[in-house]
Amino acid sequence: MYVDSSGRGLIKGNINSKGEKIYHIPGDPWYDRTKAEVWFKTEAEAQAAGFRPPKR
């Protein structure tokens, strides 16, 4: 589970220029460069919403 001290999710969900739903976890090379459109607490939650991990 990826949450901050207040319990807010830290996994960033983003829709890229191709319309793909991708999520980024802290430590991912693209994490700091990605603007979050939605936040998740777990990878399972992100996947259930139709997001996938980055290909790299």
mmCIF file of the N, C-alpha and C atoms, coordinates in Angstrom:
data_MODEL
# 
_entry.id   MODEL 
# 
loop_
_atom_site.group_PDB 
_atom_site.id 
_atom_site.type_symbol 
_atom_site.label_atom_id 
_atom_site.label_alt_id 
_atom_site.label_comp_id 
_atom_site.label_asym_id 
_atom_site.label_entity_id 
_atom_site.label_seq_id 
_atom_site.pdbx_PDB_ins_code 
_atom_site.Cartn_x 
_atom_site.Cartn_y 
_atom_site.Cartn_z 
_atom_site.occupancy 
_atom_site.B_iso_or_equiv 
_atom_site.pdbx_formal_charge 
_atom_site.auth_seq_id 
_atom_site.auth_comp_id 
_atom_site.auth_asym_id 
_atom_site.auth_atom_id 
_atom_site.pdbx_PDB_model_num 
ATOM 1   N N  . MET A 1 1  ? 0.859  -1.175 0.000   1.00 0.00 ? 1  MET A N  1 
ATOM 2   C CA . MET A 1 1  ? 0.000  0.000  0.000   1.00 0.00 ? 1  MET A CA 1 
ATOM 3   C C  . MET A 1 1  ? 0.899  1.231  0.000   1.00 0.00 ? 1  MET A C  1 
ATOM 4   N N  . TYR A 1 2  ? 0.565  2.169  -0.847  1.00 0.00 ? 2  TYR A N  1 
ATOM 5   C CA . TYR A 1 2  ? 1.334  3.406  -0.968  1.00 0.00 ? 2  TYR A CA 1 
ATOM 6   C C  . TYR A 1 2  ? 0.467  4.569  -0.507  1.00 0.00 ? 2  TYR A C  1 
ATOM 7   N N  . VAL A 1 3  ? 0.685  5.011  0.741   1.00 0.00 ? 3  VAL A N  1 
ATOM 8   C CA . VAL A 1 3  ? -0.068 6.134  1.296   1.00 0.00 ? 3  VAL A CA 1 
ATOM 9   C C  . VAL A 1 3  ? 0.880  7.064  2.032   1.00 0.00 ? 3  VAL A C  1 
ATOM 10  N N  . ASP A 1 4  ? 0.481  8.340  2.130   1.00 0.00 ? 4  ASP A N  1 
ATOM 11  C CA . ASP A 1 4  ? 1.284  9.282  2.909   1.00 0.00 ? 4  ASP A CA 1 
ATOM 12  C C  . ASP A 1 4  ? 0.821  9.237  4.367   1.00 0.00 ? 4  ASP A C  1 
ATOM 13  N N  . SER A 1 5  ? 1.376  10.091 5.189   1.00 0.00 ? 5  SER A N  1 
ATOM 14  C CA . SER A 1 5  ? 1.077  10.050 6.620   1.00 0.00 ? 5  SER A CA 1 
ATOM 15  C C  . SER A 1 5  ? -0.385 10.367 6.940   1.00 0.00 ? 5  SER A C  1 
ATOM 16  N N  . SER A 1 6  ? -1.090 11.017 6.033   1.00 0.00 ? 6  SER A N  1 
ATOM 17  C CA . SER A 1 6  ? -2.504 11.313 6.267   1.00 0.00 ? 6  SER A CA 1 
ATOM 18  C C  . SER A 1 6  ? -3.430 10.278 5.631   1.00 0.00 ? 6  SER A C  1 
ATOM 19  N N  . GLY A 1 7  ? -2.859 9.227  5.025   1.00 0.00 ? 7  GLY A N  1 
ATOM 20  C CA . GLY A 1 7  ? -3.655 8.162  4.442   1.00 0.00 ? 7  GLY A CA 1 
ATOM 21  C C  . GLY A 1 7  ? -4.040 8.372  2.986   1.00 0.00 ? 7  GLY A C  1 
ATOM 22  N N  . ARG A 1 8  ? -3.507 9.423  2.368   1.00 0.00 ? 8  ARG A N  1 
ATOM 23  C CA . ARG A 1 8  ? -3.805 9.698  0.959   1.00 0.00 ? 8  ARG A CA 1 
ATOM 24  C C  . ARG A 1 8  ? -2.975 8.789  0.066   1.00 0.00 ? 8  ARG A C  1 
ATOM 25  N N  . GLY A 1 9  ? -3.583 8.264  -0.982  1.00 0.00 ? 9  GLY A N  1 
ATOM 26  C CA . GLY A 1 9  ? -2.876 7.392  -1.909  1.00 0.00 ? 9  GLY A CA 1 
ATOM 27  C C  . GLY A 1 9  ? -1.749 8.102  -2.629  1.00 0.00 ? 9  GLY A C  1 
ATOM 28  N N  . LEU A 1 10 ? -0.662 7.372  -2.910  1.00 0.00 ? 10 LEU A N  1 
ATOM 29  C CA . LEU A 1 10 ? 0.506  7.957  -3.567  1.00 0.00 ? 10 LEU A CA 1 
ATOM 30  C C  . LEU A 1 10 ? 0.745  7.411  -4.975  1.00 0.00 ? 10 LEU A C  1 
ATOM 31  N N  . ILE A 1 11 ? -0.088 6.500  -5.439  1.00 0.00 ? 11 ILE A N  1 
ATOM 32  C CA . ILE A 1 11 ? 0.067  5.979  -6.792  1.00 0.00 ? 11 ILE A CA 1 
ATOM 33  C C  . ILE A 1 11 ? -0.663 6.917  -7.743  1.00 0.00 ? 11 ILE A C  1 
ATOM 34  N N  . LYS A 1 12 ? 0.076  7.413  -8.745  1.00 0.00 ? 12 LYS A N  1 
ATOM 35  C CA . LYS A 1 12 ? -0.486 8.376  -9.688  1.00 0.00 ? 12 LYS A CA 1 
ATOM 36  C C  . LYS A 1 12 ? -1.079 7.673  -10.898 1.00 0.00 ? 12 LYS A C  1 
ATOM 37  N N  . GLY A 1 13 ? -2.341 7.957  -11.181 1.00 0.00 ? 13 GLY A N  1 
ATOM 38  C CA . GLY A 1 13 ? -2.984 7.465  -12.396 1.00 0.00 ? 13 GLY A CA 1 
ATOM 39  C C  . GLY A 1 13 ? -2.985 8.584  -13.426 1.00 0.00 ? 13 GLY A C  1 
ATOM 40  N N  . ASN A 1 14 ? -2.608 8.262  -14.640 1.00 0.00 ? 14 ASN A N  1 
ATOM 41  C CA . ASN A 1 14 ? -2.470 9.260  -15.696 1.00 0.00 ? 14 ASN A CA 1 
ATOM 42  C C  . ASN A 1 14 ? -2.937 8.665  -17.019 1.00 0.00 ? 14 ASN A C  1 
ATOM 43  N N  . ILE A 1 15 ? -3.517 9.484  -17.869 1.00 0.00 ? 15 ILE A N  1 
ATOM 44  C CA . ILE A 1 15 ? -3.872 9.060  -19.226 1.00 0.00 ? 15 ILE A CA 1 
ATOM 45  C C  . ILE A 1 15 ? -2.894 9.750  -20.163 1.00 0.00 ? 15 ILE A C  1 
ATOM 46  N N  . ASN A 1 16 ? -2.120 8.946  -20.904 1.00 0.00 ? 16 ASN A N  1 
ATOM 47  C CA . ASN A 1 16 ? -1.073 9.517  -21.747 1.00 0.00 ? 16 ASN A CA 1 
ATOM 48  C C  . ASN A 1 16 ? -1.641 10.056 -23.059 1.00 0.00 ? 16 ASN A C  1 
ATOM 49  N N  . SER A 1 17 ? -0.765 10.566 -23.910 1.00 0.00 ? 17 SER A N  1 
ATOM 50  C CA . SER A 1 17 ? -1.187 11.182 -25.169 1.00 0.00 ? 17 SER A CA 1 
ATOM 51  C C  . SER A 1 17 ? -1.836 10.193 -26.133 1.00 0.00 ? 17 SER A C  1 
ATOM 52  N N  . LYS A 1 18 ? -1.610 8.907  -25.925 1.00 0.00 ? 18 LYS A N  1 
ATOM 53  C CA . LYS A 1 18 ? -2.229 7.868  -26.758 1.00 0.00 ? 18 LYS A CA 1 
ATOM 54  C C  . LYS A 1 18 ? -3.563 7.397  -26.185 1.00 0.00 ? 18 LYS A C  1 
ATOM 55  N N  . GLY A 1 19 ? -3.956 7.961  -25.047 1.00 0.00 ? 19 GLY A N  1 
ATOM 56  C CA . GLY A 1 19 ? -5.201 7.567  -24.404 1.00 0.00 ? 19 GLY A CA 1 
ATOM 57  C C  . GLY A 1 19 ? -5.078 6.352  -23.512 1.00 0.00 ? 19 GLY A C  1 
ATOM 58  N N  . GLU A 1 20 ? -3.840 5.906  -23.250 1.00 0.00 ? 20 GLU A N  1 
ATOM 59  C CA . GLU A 1 20 ? -3.619 4.736  -22.394 1.00 0.00 ? 20 GLU A CA 1 
ATOM 60  C C  . GLU A 1 20 ? -3.647 5.159  -20.928 1.00 0.00 ? 20 GLU A C  1 
ATOM 61  N N  . LYS A 1 21 ? -4.297 4.345  -20.102 1.00 0.00 ? 21 LYS A N  1 
ATOM 62  C CA . LYS A 1 21 ? -4.347 4.592  -18.661 1.00 0.00 ? 21 LYS A CA 1 
ATOM 63  C C  . LYS A 1 21 ? -3.149 3.894  -18.022 1.00 0.00 ? 21 LYS A C  1 
ATOM 64  N N  . ILE A 1 22 ? -2.272 4.686  -17.409 1.00 0.00 ? 22 ILE A N  1 
ATOM 65  C CA . ILE A 1 22 ? -1.045 4.161  -16.821 1.00 0.00 ? 22 ILE A CA 1 
ATOM 66  C C  . ILE A 1 22 ? -0.933 4.667  -15.390 1.00 0.00 ? 22 ILE A C  1 
ATOM 67  N N  . TYR A 1 23 ? -0.445 3.796  -14.504 1.00 0.00 ? 23 TYR A N  1 
ATOM 68  C CA . TYR A 1 23 ? -0.197 4.251  -13.134 1.00 0.00 ? 23 TYR A CA 1 
ATOM 69  C C  . TYR A 1 23 ? 1.290  4.200  -12.827 1.00 0.00 ? 23 TYR A C  1 
ATOM 70  N N  . HIS A 1 24 ? 1.706  5.077  -11.924 1.00 0.00 ? 24 HIS A N  1 
ATOM 71  C CA . HIS A 1 24 ? 3.113  5.188  -11.531 1.00 0.00 ? 24 HIS A CA 1 
ATOM 72  C C  . HIS A 1 24 ? 3.208  5.135  -10.015 1.00 0.00 ? 24 HIS A C  1 
ATOM 73  N N  . ILE A 1 25 ? 4.122  4.307  -9.519  1.00 0.00 ? 25 ILE A N  1 
ATOM 74  C CA . ILE A 1 25 ? 4.341  4.193  -8.079  1.00 0.00 ? 25 ILE A CA 1 
ATOM 75  C C  . ILE A 1 25 ? 5.570  5.010  -7.693  1.00 0.00 ? 25 ILE A C  1 
ATOM 76  N N  . PRO A 1 26 ? 5.652  5.433  -6.427  1.00 0.00 ? 26 PRO A N  1 
ATOM 77  C CA . PRO A 1 26 ? 6.843  6.160  -5.985  1.00 0.00 ? 26 PRO A CA 1 
ATOM 78  C C  . PRO A 1 26 ? 8.104  5.339  -6.293  1.00 0.00 ? 26 PRO A C  1 
ATOM 79  N N  . GLY A 1 27 ? 9.120  6.011  -6.814  1.00 0.00 ? 27 GLY A N  1 
ATOM 80  C CA . GLY A 1 27 ? 10.364 5.350  -7.194  1.00 0.00 ? 27 GLY A CA 1 
ATOM 81  C C  . GLY A 1 27 ? 10.432 5.035  -8.674  1.00 0.00 ? 27 GLY A C  1 
ATOM 82  N N  . ASP A 1 28 ? 9.296  5.071  -9.355  1.00 0.00 ? 28 ASP A N  1 
ATOM 83  C CA . ASP A 1 28 ? 9.232  4.869  -10.803 1.00 0.00 ? 28 ASP A CA 1 
ATOM 84  C C  . ASP A 1 28 ? 9.954  6.053  -11.469 1.00 0.00 ? 28 ASP A C  1 
ATOM 85  N N  . PRO A 1 29 ? 10.760 5.809  -12.514 1.00 0.00 ? 29 PRO A N  1 
ATOM 86  C CA . PRO A 1 29 ? 11.492 6.909  -13.163 1.00 0.00 ? 29 PRO A CA 1 
ATOM 87  C C  . PRO A 1 29 ? 10.589 8.039  -13.668 1.00 0.00 ? 29 PRO A C  1 
ATOM 88  N N  . TRP A 1 30 ? 9.343  7.744  -14.011 1.00 0.00 ? 30 TRP A N  1 
ATOM 89  C CA . TRP A 1 30 ? 8.434  8.771  -14.523 1.00 0.00 ? 30 TRP A CA 1 
ATOM 90  C C  . TRP A 1 30 ? 7.573  9.393  -13.438 1.00 0.00 ? 30 TRP A C  1 
ATOM 91  N N  . TYR A 1 31 ? 7.668  8.916  -12.209 1.00 0.00 ? 31 TYR A N  1 
ATOM 92  C CA . TYR A 1 31 ? 6.776  9.362  -11.135 1.00 0.00 ? 31 TYR A CA 1 
ATOM 93  C C  . TYR A 1 31 ? 6.790  10.878 -10.950 1.00 0.00 ? 31 TYR A C  1 
ATOM 94  N N  . ASP A 1 32 ? 7.981  11.448 -10.819 1.00 0.00 ? 32 ASP A N  1 
ATOM 95  C CA . ASP A 1 32 ? 8.081  12.885 -10.554 1.00 0.00 ? 32 ASP A CA 1 
ATOM 96  C C  . ASP A 1 32 ? 7.704  13.733 -11.767 1.00 0.00 ? 32 ASP A C  1 
ATOM 97  N N  . ARG A 1 33 ? 7.722  13.151 -12.952 1.00 0.00 ? 33 ARG A N  1 
ATOM 98  C CA . ARG A 1 33 ? 7.396  13.896 -14.175 1.00 0.00 ? 33 ARG A CA 1 
ATOM 99  C C  . ARG A 1 33 ? 5.932  13.732 -14.595 1.00 0.00 ? 33 ARG A C  1 
ATOM 100 N N  . THR A 1 34 ? 5.197  12.943 -13.843 1.00 0.00 ? 34 THR A N  1 
ATOM 101 C CA . THR A 1 34 ? 3.813  12.640 -14.205 1.00 0.00 ? 34 THR A CA 1 
ATOM 102 C C  . THR A 1 34 ? 2.846  13.468 -13.382 1.00 0.00 ? 34 THR A C  1 
ATOM 103 N N  . LYS A 1 35 ? 1.870  14.067 -14.060 1.00 0.00 ? 35 LYS A N  1 
ATOM 104 C CA . LYS A 1 35 ? 0.804  14.784 -13.370 1.00 0.00 ? 35 LYS A CA 1 
ATOM 105 C C  . LYS A 1 35 ? -0.320 13.785 -13.095 1.00 0.00 ? 35 LYS A C  1 
ATOM 106 N N  . ALA A 1 36 ? -0.702 13.668 -11.863 1.00 0.00 ? 36 ALA A N  1 
ATOM 107 C CA . ALA A 1 36 ? -1.751 12.713 -11.486 1.00 0.00 ? 36 ALA A CA 1 
ATOM 108 C C  . ALA A 1 36 ? -3.126 13.229 -11.879 1.00 0.00 ? 36 ALA A C  1 
ATOM 109 N N  . GLU A 1 37 ? -3.891 12.367 -12.535 1.00 0.00 ? 37 GLU A N  1 
ATOM 110 C CA . GLU A 1 37 ? -5.288 12.677 -12.822 1.00 0.00 ? 37 GLU A CA 1 
ATOM 111 C C  . GLU A 1 37 ? -6.181 12.015 -11.785 1.00 0.00 ? 37 GLU A C  1 
ATOM 112 N N  . VAL A 1 38 ? -5.662 10.960 -11.179 1.00 0.00 ? 38 VAL A N  1 
ATOM 113 C CA . VAL A 1 38 ? -6.372 10.243 -10.112 1.00 0.00 ? 38 VAL A CA 1 
ATOM 114 C C  . VAL A 1 38 ? -5.313 9.596  -9.223  1.00 0.00 ? 38 VAL A C  1 
ATOM 115 N N  . TRP A 1 39 ? -5.636 9.435  -7.941  1.00 0.00 ? 39 TRP A N  1 
ATOM 116 C CA . TRP A 1 39 ? -4.703 8.837  -6.981  1.00 0.00 ? 39 TRP A CA 1 
ATOM 117 C C  . TRP A 1 39 ? -5.238 7.490  -6.515  1.00 0.00 ? 39 TRP A C  1 
ATOM 118 N N  . PHE A 1 40 ? -4.330 6.541  -6.311  1.00 0.00 ? 40 PHE A N  1 
ATOM 119 C CA . PHE A 1 40 ? -4.686 5.212  -5.812  1.00 0.00 ? 40 PHE A CA 1 
ATOM 120 C C  . PHE A 1 40 ? -3.800 4.867  -4.619  1.00 0.00 ? 40 PHE A C  1 
ATOM 121 N N  . LYS A 1 41 ? -4.303 3.954  -3.777  1.00 0.00 ? 41 LYS A N  1 
ATOM 122 C CA . LYS A 1 41 ? -3.537 3.480  -2.619  1.00 0.00 ? 41 LYS A CA 1 
ATOM 123 C C  . LYS A 1 41 ? -2.811 2.178  -2.908  1.00 0.00 ? 41 LYS A C  1 
ATOM 124 N N  . THR A 1 42 ? -3.364 1.359  -3.816  1.00 0.00 ? 42 THR A N  1 
ATOM 125 C CA . THR A 1 42 ? -2.745 0.066  -4.126  1.00 0.00 ? 42 THR A CA 1 
ATOM 126 C C  . THR A 1 42 ? -2.702 -0.129 -5.641  1.00 0.00 ? 42 THR A C  1 
ATOM 127 N N  . GLU A 1 43 ? -1.781 -0.982 -6.077  1.00 0.00 ? 43 GLU A N  1 
ATOM 128 C CA . GLU A 1 43 ? -1.706 -1.310 -7.499  1.00 0.00 ? 43 GLU A CA 1 
ATOM 129 C C  . GLU A 1 43 ? -2.971 -2.039 -7.943  1.00 0.00 ? 43 GLU A C  1 
ATOM 130 N N  . ALA A 1 44 ? -3.522 -2.881 -7.081  1.00 0.00 ? 44 ALA A N  1 
ATOM 131 C CA . ALA A 1 44 ? -4.751 -3.606 -7.409  1.00 0.00 ? 44 ALA A CA 1 
ATOM 132 C C  . ALA A 1 44 ? -5.903 -2.632 -7.653  1.00 0.00 ? 44 ALA A C  1 
ATOM 133 N N  . GLU A 1 45 ? -5.971 -1.587 -6.867  1.00 0.00 ? 45 GLU A N  1 
ATOM 134 C CA . GLU A 1 45 ? -7.006 -0.564 -7.042  1.00 0.00 ? 45 GLU A CA 1 
ATOM 135 C C  . GLU A 1 45 ? -6.834 0.140  -8.394  1.00 0.00 ? 45 GLU A C  1 
ATOM 136 N N  . ALA A 1 46 ? -5.612 0.449  -8.754  1.00 0.00 ? 46 ALA A N  1 
ATOM 137 C CA . ALA A 1 46 ? -5.336 1.096  -10.041 1.00 0.00 ? 46 ALA A CA 1 
ATOM 138 C C  . ALA A 1 46 ? -5.709 0.165  -11.200 1.00 0.00 ? 46 ALA A C  1 
ATOM 139 N N  . GLN A 1 47 ? -5.344 -1.088 -11.093 1.00 0.00 ? 47 GLN A N  1 
ATOM 140 C CA . GLN A 1 47 ? -5.647 -2.064 -12.146 1.00 0.00 ? 47 GLN A CA 1 
ATOM 141 C C  . GLN A 1 47 ? -7.152 -2.290 -12.277 1.00 0.00 ? 47 GLN A C  1 
ATOM 142 N N  . ALA A 1 48 ? -7.851 -2.298 -11.165 1.00 0.00 ? 48 ALA A N  1 
ATOM 143 C CA . ALA A 1 48 ? -9.305 -2.479 -11.192 1.00 0.00 ? 48 ALA A CA 1 
ATOM 144 C C  . ALA A 1 48 ? -9.990 -1.302 -11.900 1.00 0.00 ? 48 ALA A C  1 
ATOM 145 N N  . ALA A 1 49 ? -9.340 -0.137 -11.879 1.00 0.00 ? 49 ALA A N  1 
ATOM 146 C CA . ALA A 1 49 ? -9.884 1.048  -12.546 1.00 0.00 ? 49 ALA A CA 1 
ATOM 147 C C  . ALA A 1 49 ? -9.475 1.115  -14.005 1.00 0.00 ? 49 ALA A C  1 
ATOM 148 N N  . GLY A 1 50 ? -8.761 0.088  -14.488 1.00 0.00 ? 50 GLY A N  1 
ATOM 149 C CA . GLY A 1 50 ? -8.381 0.037  -15.892 1.00 0.00 ? 50 GLY A CA 1 
ATOM 150 C C  . GLY A 1 50 ? -7.012 0.597  -16.215 1.00 0.00 ? 50 GLY A C  1 
ATOM 151 N N  . PHE A 1 51 ? -6.205 0.867  -15.196 1.00 0.00 ? 51 PHE A N  1 
ATOM 152 C CA . PHE A 1 51 ? -4.859 1.394  -15.406 1.00 0.00 ? 51 PHE A CA 1 
ATOM 153 C C  . PHE A 1 51 ? -3.854 0.247  -15.438 1.00 0.00 ? 51 PHE A C  1 
ATOM 154 N N  . ARG A 1 52 ? -2.767 0.443  -16.140 1.00 0.00 ? 52 ARG A N  1 
ATOM 155 C CA . ARG A 1 52 ? -1.694 -0.554 -16.221 1.00 0.00 ? 52 ARG A CA 1 
ATOM 156 C C  . ARG A 1 52 ? -0.389 0.095  -15.777 1.00 0.00 ? 52 ARG A C  1 
ATOM 157 N N  . PRO A 1 53 ? 0.603  -0.739 -15.378 1.00 0.00 ? 53 PRO A N  1 
ATOM 158 C CA . PRO A 1 53 ? 1.908  -0.183 -15.036 1.00 0.00 ? 53 PRO A CA 1 
ATOM 159 C C  . PRO A 1 53 ? 2.630  0.275  -16.302 1.00 0.00 ? 53 PRO A C  1 
ATOM 160 N N  . PRO A 1 54 ? 3.640  1.135  -16.174 1.00 0.00 ? 54 PRO A N  1 
ATOM 161 C CA . PRO A 1 54 ? 4.414  1.525  -17.360 1.00 0.00 ? 54 PRO A CA 1 
ATOM 162 C C  . PRO A 1 54 ? 5.148  0.330  -17.942 1.00 0.00 ? 54 PRO A C  1 
ATOM 163 N N  . LYS A 1 55 ? 5.427  0.392  -19.222 1.00 0.00 ? 55 LYS A N  1 
ATOM 164 C CA . LYS A 1 55 ? 6.079  -0.732 -19.911 1.00 0.00 ? 55 LYS A CA 1 
ATOM 165 C C  . LYS A 1 55 ? 7.550  -0.872 -19.553 1.00 0.00 ? 55 LYS A C  1 
ATOM 166 N N  . ARG A 1 56 ? 8.184  0.170  -19.120 1.00 0.00 ? 56 ARG A N  1 
ATOM 167 C CA . ARG A 1 56 ? 9.619  0.095  -18.794 1.00 0.00 ? 56 ARG A CA 1 
ATOM 168 C C  . ARG A 1 56 ? 9.833  -0.348 -17.381 1.00 0.00 ? 56 ARG A C  1 
# 
